[in-house]
Amino acid sequence: EAHRMLAAARPGEPLAHALHSAAAAQVSPWDYYCPAGGGLKPHAAEALEAARRAGPHPLALHLAVHLTEAGGAPEEGEAAADHPNIRNSSAAHLAHMPSHTYARVGRYAEAAELNRRAAAIDRAVAAGCGEPYVPEHNLAMLSWAASMAGQGKSASAAAEAIRGLPELSPGMAAAKRGWAYPLFVWVRFGEWGAVLRDPEPPADARWREYDVAARRWARAMARAGTGELGLAREEHGAFLEAL
């Protein structure tokens, strides 16, 4: 209510509307839509309207992408996603944000390129002793978008880079939760040798039980892909036991 009053009192200030949008979106974070395709909930609709009143303010563009990406008409977020105030930003997370919309509307190659740039910004920040914001998210989105664009080598490199994040910056230890990413890429592109050469997940992997199961699943797919059906059944059994 306070931010709604602030925006009403300062209608010409984009920041006031951006803050109003952020406050309305936080009424129920990430719960923006009515069931069964019923559109935005009232607080989320208020947030989107406020974001649009804020014009090209980066916070408002960021929120407009989030408020439209998961609905039935993600193309409504393209104007915000295409705006240079976030697409050309020197802040990695903002530079990455348009890919949330692009992933929904089929602009996969552009989504990959934006996350490639965001990952480069993260590396520069880490090299300067800074702490990048969720760098594993940018790499995961790069890997997924590149996969959808048929860029297998790029997808694999990004997925493998997630495993190397703790070495890039000590504060990136949370990235150990992404150990299984390369397996999904290798299976998608039929890289059976890479799957079968991959070792057990490290003991300190954040989601190790999940990673172990994912590895068994990938190995079952690889054995089937190479025609070793007996071994594929064994790996499938191990996968079921790991669940």
C-alpha positions in Angstrom: 0.0 0.0 0.0 2.9 2.4 0.8 4.5 1.9 -2.6 1.1 2.3 -4.3 0.7 5.6 -2.5 4.3 6.6 -3.5 3.6 5.9 -7.2 0.4 7.9 -7.1 2.2 10.8 -5.4 5.1 10.7 -7.9 3.5 9.7 -11.3 6.4 11.1 -13.3 9.1 9.1 -11.5 9.9 5.7 -13.1 11.6 4.4 -10.0 8.4 5.0 -7.9 6.4 2.8 -10.3 9.2 0.2 -10.4 9.1 -0.1 -6.6 5.3 -0.3 -6.7 5.6 -3.2 -9.2 8.2 -5.0 -7.0 6.1 -4.6 -3.9 2.9 -5.9 -5.6 4.8 -8.9 -7.0 6.0 -9.8 -3.5 2.4 -10.2 -2.2 2.8 -13.9 -3.2 6.2 -14.4 -4.8 6.3 -16.6 -7.9 2.6 -17.3 -7.5 1.3 -14.9 -10.2 -1.3 -16.9 -12.1 -4.8 -18.2 -11.5 -5.4 -21.9 -12.0 -6.4 -23.4 -15.3 -5.2 -20.6 -17.5 -7.1 -17.9 -15.7 -4.6 -15.2 -16.3 -2.7 -13.1 -13.7 -3.9 -12.8 -10.2 -5.0 -9.3 -9.1 -1.7 -8.4 -7.3 0.4 -9.7 -10.3 -1.8 -7.7 -12.8 -1.2 -4.6 -10.6 2.5 -5.4 -10.6 2.7 -5.7 -14.4 0.7 -2.5 -14.9 3.0 -0.6 -12.6 6.1 -2.0 -14.4 4.7 -0.8 -17.7 4.1 2.7 -16.2 7.8 2.7 -15.2 8.9 2.6 -18.8 12.5 1.6 -19.4 13.6 1.4 -15.8 15.8 -1.8 -15.6 14.0 -3.0 -12.5 10.6 -2.7 -14.2 11.8 -4.4 -17.3 13.2 -7.2 -15.2 9.8 -7.6 -13.4 7.8 -7.4 -16.7 9.8 -10.4 -18.0 9.1 -12.4 -14.8 5.4 -11.5 -14.7 4.8 -12.7 -18.3 7.3 -15.5 -18.9 5.2 -18.4 -17.4 1.8 -17.4 -18.7 -0.1 -18.3 -21.8 1.2 -15.3 -23.8 4.9 -15.0 -23.1 5.3 -12.8 -26.2 3.8 -10.0 -24.1 7.2 -9.8 -22.4 9.2 -9.4 -25.6 9.1 -5.6 -25.6 10.7 -5.6 -22.2 13.1 -8.3 -23.0 14.3 -6.6 -26.2 14.9 -3.2 -24.4 18.6 -2.3 -24.4 18.4 -1.2 -20.8 18.5 -4.9 -19.8 19.6 -6.7 -23.0 22.8 -4.6 -23.2 23.4 -4.3 -19.4 26.8 -4.7 -17.9 25.2 -6.5 -15.0 25.2 -10.2 -15.7 21.8 -11.0 -14.3 20.1 -8.2 -16.2 21.9 -9.1 -19.4 20.6 -12.7 -18.9 17.0 -11.8 -18.2 15.7 -11.5 -21.7 16.5 -15.2 -22.2 13.6 -16.0 -19.8 11.2 -14.7 -22.5 13.2 -15.9 -25.5 13.2 -19.4 -24.1 9.4 -19.4 -24.2 8.9 -17.9 -27.6 11.5 -20.0 -29.5 14.4 -17.4 -29.7 16.9 -20.1 -28.5 20.0 -18.9 -30.3 19.5 -15.4 -28.9 18.9 -16.8 -25.4 22.1 -18.7 -25.6 24.1 -15.7 -26.8 22.8 -13.5 -24.0 23.8 -16.1 -21.4 27.2 -16.6 -23.0 27.7 -12.8 -22.5 26.4 -13.0 -18.9 28.8 -15.8 -18.1 31.7 -13.8 -19.4 30.6 -10.9 -17.2 30.5 -13.3 -14.2 34.1 -14.5 -15.0 35.3 -10.9 -15.1 33.6 -10.1 -11.8 35.2 -13.2 -10.2 38.6 -12.2 -11.6 38.3 -8.9 -9.9 37.7 -10.6 -6.6 33.9 -9.9 -6.8 31.1 -12.3 -6.1 28.9 -13.0 -9.2 25.2 -13.4 -8.7 23.9 -17.0 -9.3 26.5 -17.7 -12.1 25.3 -21.3 -12.3 21.9 -20.0 -13.4 23.4 -18.2 -16.4 25.4 -21.3 -17.4 22.4 -23.6 -16.9 20.2 -21.4 -19.2 23.1 -21.2 -21.7 23.3 -25.0 -21.8 19.6 -25.4 -22.2 19.1 -22.7 -24.8 22.1 -24.0 -26.8 20.7 -27.5 -26.6 17.4 -26.2 -28.0 19.3 -24.4 -30.8 21.2 -27.5 -31.7 24.5 -26.2 -30.5 25.7 -29.3 -28.8 29.3 -28.3 -28.2 28.3 -25.0 -26.6 25.7 -26.7 -24.5 28.2 -29.3 -23.3 30.8 -26.7 -22.5 28.4 -24.6 -20.5 27.1 -27.6 -18.5 30.7 -28.7 -17.7 31.6 -25.2 -16.7 29.0 -25.4 -13.9 31.2 -28.1 -12.3 34.1 -25.7 -12.4 32.5 -22.7 -10.7 33.7 -23.5 -7.1 37.3 -23.3 -8.5 36.6 -20.0 -10.2 35.4 -18.4 -7.0 35.2 -19.9 -3.5 31.8 -18.3 -2.9 30.4 -20.3 -5.8 30.3 -23.5 -3.8 26.5 -23.6 -4.3 27.2 -24.5 -7.9 27.9 -28.1 -6.7 24.2 -28.5 -6.9 24.5 -28.6 -10.7 26.8 -31.6 -11.1 24.4 -33.6 -13.3 23.9 -31.0 -16.0 26.5 -32.4 -18.5 24.8 -35.8 -18.3 21.6 -34.4 -19.7 23.4 -32.7 -22.6 25.4 -35.8 -23.5 22.3 -37.9 -23.6 20.5 -35.4 -25.7 23.3 -35.4 -28.3 24.1 -39.1 -28.1 27.6 -38.5 -26.6 27.7 -42.0 -25.1 31.4 -42.1 -24.6 31.3 -39.0 -22.4 28.5 -40.5 -20.3 30.4 -43.7 -19.7 33.7 -42.0 -18.9 32.1 -39.7 -16.3 33.0 -40.6 -12.7 30.8 -40.8 -9.7 29.6 -37.4 -8.4 31.8 -35.9 -5.7 31.0 -36.7 -2.0 30.2 -33.1 -1.3 27.8 -32.6 -4.2 24.9 -30.6 -2.8 22.3 -32.9 -4.4 24.4 -36.1 -4.5 21.5 -38.6 -4.3 19.9 -36.9 -7.3 23.2 -36.8 -9.1 23.8 -40.5 -8.5 20.3 -41.3 -9.9 20.9 -39.1 -12.9 24.2 -40.7 -13.6 22.6 -44.2 -13.5 19.8 -43.0 -15.9 22.4 -41.5 -18.3 24.5 -44.7 -18.2 21.4 -46.8 -19.0 20.6 -44.6 -22.0 24.3 -44.8 -23.1 24.4 -48.6 -22.9 21.1 -48.8 -24.8 22.5 -46.4 -27.4 25.5 -48.5 -27.9 23.4 -51.7 -28.2 24.6 -53.2 -24.9 21.1 -54.0 -23.7 22.1 -56.4 -20.9 24.2 -53.6 -19.3 21.5 -51.1 -20.0 19.1 -53.2 -17.9 21.6 -53.4 -15.1 22.1 -49.6 -15.1 18.3 -49.1 -15.2 17.9 -51.3 -12.2 20.6 -49.3 -10.4 18.8 -46.2 -11.4 15.5 -47.4 -9.8 17.4 -48.4 -6.6 18.9 -44.9 -6.5 15.5 -43.2 -6.6 
